[in-house]
């Protein structure tokens, strides 16, 4: 059984907005809290960007082994390392995509948005049935946010996308496995994995903005596989959001590990 009451008790301590999607794939059980609430996606939007990139590669319109450089206008701050490195550095498209996920590199993300195109990202999200997911700006574009153009998603959309990846239905089985493999190498581990044993395998993606903390992922335990996506916004402090995600993740793990 899913620990629904205990989850609600933890979420009830949050001063801001929360959303949650939990699915035990082995038992076919799902528990959600505000699943259709639309949140600023922060860096969680990088999973749909990755999916659209792999779709273009499958169509033969992008070669993941081609080498590219990061254009000056895309070398923004925030997470990542590419903006600090040699501007003439050449990386494969797959390398850039990997940095977008495992270090949440914003320069990598902006370069891939140029390569794939916002319309293609949003179009592929629609094909996957993600009704509330929108890419409308590049990373660190504060002027776009002021103008009302932000990136959005919901717990239900994110849970659906993660389930499709596990089922091998995002582009195809090989592409889905490759995307999950990248997400398993995530280096930002202060939320969903923070209180878990180090050997727990999680394919996940974090996101954070001022007073907003997200983490969404697939947990591959020996006994079962489950999806957990937690969204928070309008928090009293970012630390409160991180702590909430830590607590819920540990509770779900302790309940489902068998």
C-alpha positions in Angstrom: 0.0 0.0 0.0 1.1 3.5 -0.7 1.7 5.7 2.4 -1.0 8.2 1.5 -1.8 9.5 4.9 1.8 10.0 5.9 2.6 11.8 2.7 -0.3 14.2 3.3 0.9 14.8 6.8 4.4 15.9 5.5 2.9 17.9 2.6 0.6 19.6 5.2 3.7 21.2 6.8 4.4 23.2 3.6 3.5 26.9 3.6 3.4 27.1 -0.2 1.9 25.1 -3.1 2.6 21.4 -3.5 2.0 18.8 -6.2 2.8 15.1 -6.2 2.7 12.1 -8.5 3.5 8.7 -7.1 3.1 5.4 -9.0 4.1 2.0 -8.0 4.5 0.3 -11.4 4.7 -3.2 -9.9 1.4 -2.9 -8.1 -0.3 -0.6 -10.5 -1.2 1.9 -7.7 -1.1 5.6 -8.1 -1.5 8.4 -5.6 -1.6 12.1 -6.6 -1.9 15.5 -4.9 -2.9 18.4 -7.0 -1.8 16.5 -10.1 -3.1 19.1 -12.6 -1.8 22.1 -10.8 0.5 23.9 -13.3 3.9 24.9 -11.9 6.8 26.9 -13.3 8.8 23.9 -14.5 12.3 25.3 -13.7 14.8 22.7 -15.0 12.3 19.8 -15.1 11.5 21.1 -18.6 14.9 19.7 -19.7 13.4 16.2 -19.9 10.9 17.1 -22.6 13.8 19.0 -24.4 15.8 15.8 -24.2 12.9 13.7 -25.5 12.4 16.0 -28.5 16.1 15.9 -29.3 16.1 12.1 -29.4 13.0 12.2 -31.6 14.7 14.4 -34.1 17.7 12.1 -34.0 15.4 9.1 -34.8 14.0 11.1 -37.7 17.5 11.6 -39.0 17.3 15.4 -38.7 20.0 15.6 -36.0 23.1 13.5 -35.5 23.9 13.0 -31.8 27.6 12.5 -32.7 28.0 15.8 -34.6 30.2 18.3 -32.8 29.0 21.8 -31.9 30.1 24.8 -29.9 28.1 26.9 -27.5 27.1 30.3 -29.1 28.0 33.4 -27.1 24.4 34.4 -26.5 23.7 30.9 -25.0 26.5 31.1 -22.5 24.4 32.1 -19.5 24.9 31.7 -15.8 23.1 29.5 -13.3 23.8 25.8 -13.2 26.4 24.2 -15.3 30.0 24.5 -16.4 30.0 25.3 -20.2 29.8 29.0 -19.7 33.1 28.9 -17.8 35.0 26.8 -20.4 36.8 27.6 -23.6 34.3 29.3 -25.9 35.8 27.3 -28.8 35.3 24.0 -27.1 33.6 21.4 -29.3 31.3 18.8 -27.9 29.0 16.2 -29.4 25.3 16.9 -29.3 25.0 13.9 -27.0 27.6 15.4 -24.7 25.7 18.7 -24.5 22.5 16.8 -23.8 24.1 14.9 -21.1 25.4 18.1 -19.4 21.9 19.6 -19.7 20.6 16.7 -17.5 23.3 15.6 -15.1 24.5 19.1 -14.3 21.4 21.0 -15.4 23.7 23.1 -17.6 21.8 26.1 -18.8 24.2 27.0 -21.6 23.8 23.4 -22.9 20.0 23.7 -22.6 19.9 27.0 -24.6 22.0 25.6 -27.3 19.7 22.5 -27.6 16.6 24.8 -27.7 18.2 26.5 -30.7 19.0 23.1 -32.3 15.6 21.5 -31.7 13.3 24.5 -31.7 10.7 25.4 -29.1 7.8 24.5 -31.4 9.2 21.0 -31.9 9.7 20.5 -28.2 6.1 21.6 -27.5 4.8 19.6 -30.5 6.4 16.4 -29.3 5.1 17.0 -25.8 1.6 17.2 -27.3 2.3 13.9 -29.2 3.2 12.3 -25.9 -0.1 13.5 -24.3 1.5 16.1 -22.1 -1.3 18.7 -21.9 0.2 21.2 -19.5 3.8 21.2 -20.5 5.1 24.4 -22.3 8.5 25.6 -23.3 8.3 29.4 -23.9 11.7 30.8 -23.0 15.4 29.9 -22.7 17.1 29.4 -19.4 17.9 32.6 -17.4 15.7 34.8 -19.6 14.3 37.0 -16.9 12.8 39.4 -19.5 10.7 36.6 -20.9 9.4 35.8 -17.5 8.5 39.4 -16.8 6.6 39.4 -20.2 4.6 36.4 -19.0 6.5 33.8 -21.1 7.6 31.0 -18.6 8.0 27.3 -18.9 5.4 25.1 -17.3 4.4 21.5 -16.4 2.3 19.6 -14.0 2.8 16.5 -11.7 0.5 14.4 -13.9 2.3 15.4 -17.1 5.7 14.6 -15.6 4.5 11.3 -14.1 3.1 10.3 -17.6 6.4 11.2 -19.3 8.5 9.2 -16.8 6.1 6.2 -17.1 6.4 6.4 -20.9 10.2 6.3 -20.6 10.1 3.2 -18.4 7.7 1.6 -20.9 10.1 2.4 -23.8 7.5 4.5 -25.5 9.3 7.8 -25.8 10.6 7.7 -29.4 11.4 4.0 -29.1 12.7 1.4 -26.6 16.4 2.2 -27.3 16.0 6.0 -27.1 13.9 5.7 -23.9 16.7 3.5 -22.3 19.4 6.0 -23.4 17.5 8.9 -21.9 16.9 7.1 -18.6 20.6 6.1 -18.6 21.6 9.8 -18.8 19.1 10.7 -16.0 20.6 7.9 -13.8 23.9 9.8 -13.9 22.4 12.9 -12.3 25.0 14.7 -10.2 22.5 17.0 -8.3 21.5 14.7 -5.5 20.3 17.0 -2.6 16.6 16.2 -2.9 15.0 12.8 -3.9 18.2 10.8 -3.2 19.6 12.7 -0.3 18.3 10.5 2.6 18.5 7.2 0.7 21.2 4.6 0.6 23.9 5.5 -2.0 23.3 2.4 -4.0 19.7 3.2 -4.8 19.4 3.7 -8.6 17.3 6.8 -9.5 16.8 8.4 -12.9 15.8 11.9 -12.0 15.9 15.6 -12.8 15.8 18.4 -10.3 14.6 22.0 -10.7 14.8 25.1 -8.6 14.0 28.8 -8.7 13.5 31.4 -6.0 11.2 29.8 -3.4 10.5 26.8 -5.7 12.0 23.3 -5.5 11.2 20.2 -7.7 12.6 16.8 -8.2 11.1 14.1 -10.4 12.4 10.6 -11.0 12.1 6.8 -11.5 13.4 4.6 -8.7 14.7 1.2 -9.8 14.7 -1.1 -6.7 15.4 -4.8 -6.9 11.8 -5.5 -5.7 10.0 -2.9 -7.8 10.1 0.3 -9.9 8.3 3.4 -8.9 7.8 7.0 -10.0 7.9 9.9 -7.7 7.5 13.6 -8.8 7.3 16.3 -6.2 6.7 20.0 -7.0 6.8 22.9 -4.6 6.3 26.7 -5.2 5.8 29.9 -3.2 7.8 28.4 -0.3 8.8 30.2 2.8 12.4 29.2 2.0 14.0 27.0 -0.6 15.5 24.9 2.2 11.9 24.1 3.3 11.1 22.7 -0.1 14.3 20.6 -0.2 13.5 19.2 3.3 10.0 18.3 2.3 11.2 16.4 -0.8 13.8 14.6 1.3 11.2 13.5 3.8 8.6 12.3 1.3 11.2 10.5 -0.7 12.5 8.6 2.3 9.0 7.7 3.5 8.1 6.3 0.1 11.3 4.4 -0.2 10.9 2.8 3.3 7.4 1.8 2.4 8.0 0.3 -1.0 11.5 -1.3 -0.7 9.9 -4.5 0.6 
